């Protein structure tokens, strides 16, 4: 905003000084996406070998940008472990989304290996479903093979902004999904106006219920980083730059006092109603015969990452929208009477239970990167 008014970064003059001047510095208004917290997005191609593949893996999607992964790196193998401390608590009481995020990371890891002349072979949950090691990736020498999806890793961002209203052609949606899906997993596209409206209403209701649940609201808010000091310190979580706001609105939001949990909840519900569901061209729902199995969740995460990368190649935006399954799991964890599971099941009646949901469309503006921990922080 200040640059638009003609002030340079080194000559900013803020009338009234004091608090507003500090907020300019504190939220990095003049340097969005800067600092070490965003460096992995700029350097992920530079490192060779297995560590370079991990540099690609850390840019994968994960719930609330928790980045719940640890990598054990050797010359001929990479082990992927779950970091159980990096959880959203009651938002994800059974770890469904945590394991989906780990599956996303494995997909980026595999692409990163292939591009570096390492042929990967993935063995899932080698120590059993309850073990911390979720994948063992054996490596052998092979030709260096990049791909459009690999090239899209650095451009793939969750886009929470408005989409422009154009429909995404059915054949394009179909092309985002591999022909050889894992057993028991399917992708349902919801494109018809009535069905989209029904799912949109369900998503709004789920967001409203989640924010009314004080424990879920609190557990989710823990991962919001309200200023640049927190972003550079933690290098994870949800940030204003990732909320899909226009440049003037984003600048104003950064200059205002930091948002409270209640205000943040109200903003999210309103965005869900007026932007996310109102402008979705289509929804994708990944369903599974056994959605509670760890292997299924890992497979679904790897599939989700491939879809998101393929969408990025095609100029299609994607936003993960899991509030319905978060409420389904919360009701199951507390023993409450199911309210969201029956409504969701009615929208995907042809077999399989919903495991995760996302919206797609053509973006009004590009998504922004969110902070990431670097390779040294996630390897052992």
N, C-alpha and C positions, 0 to 999 in steps of 0.2 A: 504494500500500500504506500509506504513512504517513498519507495523508488518511483512509483507511478506519479507521485506528487513532485518529483524532481530532486529528492534528496539522495545523495550517494551514500554508500555503506560507511564511508569514513567521515562523513560530514553530517550525520543525522542530528537534527535539532528538534527536540520534542517540547512543544509548548507545555508548560506546567511541570516539566522534568519529573523528578521523584518516581512514583510508582510506575507510571506509564513508560518512562525511559527504561526502568529495570525490566519490565515485561518484554520490551523489544529485545533486550539481551537474553533474558531468561528463557524465552521460547524460540530463540533463533529465527525471528521473523525475517531477517535479511539473509539467512543462510539455511534455507530448508534443505533437508537431505544431506547436510554437511557433517563433518566430523568423523571420528573413528567408528561410530555406530553404523554408519552407512557405507564404510569402506568396502565391506565384502561384496557389495553390488558392483563396485568399480574394478575389483581385482580378481574376480572368481575364475577368469580364464588363464591367469598368469602362472599358476603353480602346476608343475608336471606331476605325474605319478599318482599314487593313491591319495596323497594329501590334496592334490588338485581336484580329485573326484569329491572329496569331502567339502571342498570349497564350493562346489556346485550343490551339494546336498543341503548345506545350511541355508540356501535360498528357497527351500521348499515351503509350502503352506503348512501351517499348524494352528491349532485352536487358540484364539486370542494371542497369536504370535508367541506362544510359550516356548517353542523350540525344545521339545521334550526328548532330546537325543544326546547320546554320547557315542563316539566312534573309537573303536580299538583298531589301530592302523598298523599293519605289517607289510612286508615286501610282497607277499603273495596272497593276502586276504585282508578284508575289512569286516570287523564285527560291529553291528549296530545294536546299541543297548537303549532301553527306556530309562529316562531319568524321572523317577517317580515323585521327585520333589517338585517338578515343574507341572503342576496340575491346576485346574480351575475348580477343584473342590466339588461342591454340590451342583455346579453347572454341568459337570461331566462325571456323575457319581460312579459310573461303572467303567470309566476309562475308554469309552467308545471313540471319542474324538481324539484322545491322546494317541491311540493306536492308528487311527486314520492318518494323523499327522506323521507318524513314523513311516507308514507306507508311502506317503508323499516324498519323504526324504530318501527312501530307498530308490524310488524312480529317478530322482535327480542324480543320485549316486551312480546308478547303472549307466545313465547317459554320460556322466562325467568320466566314468571308467572307459567306456567305448571310445570316446573322443581322444583319450590319451593312450590308445593302443593297448588297453587292458581288457581282455575278454572276461566279463563277470558271470558267475554262476551263483544264483541266490538259493540258499536253503533257509526256509522260514522256521522260526521258533525252534532252533536246534536243541534247546534244553527243556522243551515242553512249554505249554501255554502260560505257565506261571513263572517261567524264568525271566530274568532281566534282559537276556540276549534275545532280540526279536528276529535277527537275521545274521547269517554268516555268508559273506560274499567272497567266494574264492576267485582268485585272479590268475589268469595265464596271459602270456604274450599273444597279441593279435594285431591286426591292422588298425590304425587309427580311423575311426568311423564317426564323424559328426553327423548331425541330422538337423532338420528345421526345428524340431522340438528342443534339441540341445541348444541351438542358437537362441531360442526364445527364453531360456532360463533367466537371463538377466533383465528381460522385459516383462516377465510375468508378475503381476501384482493384483491383489484383490481390489476390485473397483467398486466402491460403495457409492459412487456418484450417480447422477441420472443417466439413463440411456435414452436415445433419441427417438424411440417410437417405431423405427423400422422393424418389420418382422425379420427374423433370421430364417432363411429358407430351410425347409425340411431336409433337403439333401446335404446342406452344409452341417446341420446338427448331426445327421447320421454319420458324416465323415469324421466327426470328432471322437467317435467311439471305435475302438478296435473290433475287428471281427471275431477274434478268439478271446472272448471274455472268460474270466475264471468261472469254474463250475458254481452254479447256484447264484450268480450275481447278474443283474440286468440293469440297464439304464432306461428309465421311462421319461420321455419328453412330454411336457404338458404345455401345449401351444394354443389350444382352442380357448376362445375368450371366456366362456363360462367357467371352464375348469381352472383357468388362470386366476380368475376372480375368486373362486372358492379357495384355492390354495393361498392366494394373497390374504384373504380374510383370516385364514387359519394362522398364517405367519404373524399377522398383527396381533391376534388374540394371544398367541404364544409369547410374543415379546411383552405384551401387557402383563400376562400372568407371571413371567419370569421377573420383571421388575417389581411386581407386587410381593414376590417372595423375598423377604429381606435377606435371607442367607444366600440365595442365588445371586441377588443383586450385589451383595458385599463381596462374595467370592469372585465375581466377574470384575468388579471395580478395582480389585487389588492389582490387576494387570494394566491399568491405565497409567500412562506416563504423561504427566501434566506439564513438564517443562524440560528444557534441553539438558539440564544437569541430570535428571533422572534417565533420559534417553541415552546419554553418553555413559552413564554409570551401569545401567542394567542391559542395554542393547537388546531389548526385547519388548513385548507388550504392544498395546494399542496406543496410537498417537494421533494427534489432530491431523497431521499430514496424510494419514491413511483413511480419513473419513469421507473423502470424495467431495469436499467443499470447493466452491469456486474461489478464485484467488482473493477477491475482496472480502468474502465471508470468512475465509480461512485467516487472512490477516487480522480482521477484527476479532475473531475468536482468540487469536494468540495474544492480542493486546488487552483483552478483558481479563479480570481475575480468573484464576483457575476454577474449573467447574466442580461443583459438588457431585457426590454420587447421585443424589436425587435429580439434580438438573441434567446430569448425563443420561440417566434413565429416561427422562422425559424427552430429551433430544432424540435418543435412539428409537423410541416408540414412534415419535412423530416422523422421523426419517423413514422408518419402515412403512408407515402408512402413506406418506406423500411422495416419496422418492423411490424406495426400493421396490415395493410391490406395484406402485402406480406406473412405473416405467419399464418393468420387466417385459422383455419380448417373449420369453419362454422360461420355464423352470425345468431343471433336470433333477430327477430323483433316482439315486442309486438304491436298488432294493436287493435283498439277499434272503435266501432260504434260512440262513442261520446267522442273523446279524450280530448276535452276542459272542460269536466265536472269534478269538484273537486273529486267527489266520484269515478269516473273512474280512475283518476290519483292516488288516494290513493290505490285503488284495484290493479292497475298495479304495484305500488311500492311494495306492499306486495308480489305480485306474483314474481316480479323480485328478491326480497331478498330470497324467497324460492328457486328459480332456482339457485341463486348463492351459497347458502348454500348446496344444493344438489350436485351441480357441485364440490364444495370443497370436499365433502365426496367421490366423485368418482375420485379425483385427476385431475379434469379438471379445467383449468384456465378460468377466465372471465374478460373482460374489457368493461366498459361502453363506448359507442361511439355515442354521441348524437349531433355531430356537424351538421348533416343534419337537424334534427328537430329544432336545434337552429337557423339555417339559415331560415328555413320555418317560424318560429315564428317572426324572425327579419323582413323578407320581409312583413309579414302580419301587423306587428306593424307600419312599416313605409309607408305602402301603395305601396310598390314596386311591379312591375310585378312579379308574381311567377315564379321562375326558378327551385327551388329544389323540390317543392311539386309535380309537374307533373312527374319528373324523378323518384322520390321515389315511387309514385303511380304505375308506370309502372312495378316496381319490385315486388309489392304485389297486383296483379290485382284482386284477388278473394275476395274482400270485406274488409271493415275496413280500417281506416286511420292509418298510422304509428304513434305510440306514443313514442316509445323509441327503441334503437338499442344497441346490444352488440356483441362482438366476443367471440368465445370460441376456445379452443385447449389444447393440452398437453404442459405444460410449460417447457422451457429449464431450468429455475430456479424459485424458489419459490418467490411469491410476498412478499413485506415487509409491516409491519404495518405503518400507518400514525397517526399523533397525534390526541388525543381526549381530550375533556373537561371531567372532572370527574362529578360524580353524583351531588355533592354539587353545581356545577356551572349551572346546567340545571334544578334544581327542585325548587319548591316554595310551 
